[in-house]
Amino acid sequence: MSEFDIWNYRPSTGYRQGVDLVGYRVEATDGSIGKIDRHTEDVGSSYLVVDVGAWIFGRRVLLPAGTIELIDTAEEKVYVDRTKDQIKDAPDFDEAKYADEPAYLEQFARYYGQPHM
């Protein structure tokens, strides 16, 4: 189990509140995986939504903020501590379902290995 909360940005990432990460490329441990479509700054439930599919058939997945290792604002890249396959195999992010279901983040917490409190 990790020392940090998977739903909060790690202090070492270089994250600064108010910086818009939309459009940044996401770099997995083994290469580029997609671009950030949306991000949140909610304490205790921060995450990125990443478009990992082809442009027309876009598929979006959620990455908890705690998976971020480094944010490079000069290069507009976010480095995460997961492989491309781990990200591609994550549950789909469905915004309509998220809006109506408060426990929605729990499936992602389970997938990424830490229960959501």
Phi, psi and omega in degrees: 000144184278158179279344184252163178275126184296341183263008177232149177292133176290143179301331184282355184285337186086013180292134175237126181303138179095348178282126181277115182267356181300130181094346177295145175280146179254125180251114174282177180295341183237025174131178183289140184238339181161197181235151179286127180263333183195153172212158179236160177239019183291123179299127179086355176206042179277142180201170173247147169249122186245130175275112184250004183257179175296158188305311183283322184257039185309136175241134182245137176234159180257136173239118176300147182303331180291349177276351182282130176263322185204141174245119180255098183289332179293318181268353185054054178229146174239124180261130181241161184264034178233155177278166177301317180297320179298322180286316179298327182277356180293156176300148176295146174269123180240102186299323179297319180291320181298319183297329184261354188228100183301331182274008185304321182295340182299324179296326178286322176300316178297315181298317182274001168093018176215127179297143176274131182268000000 
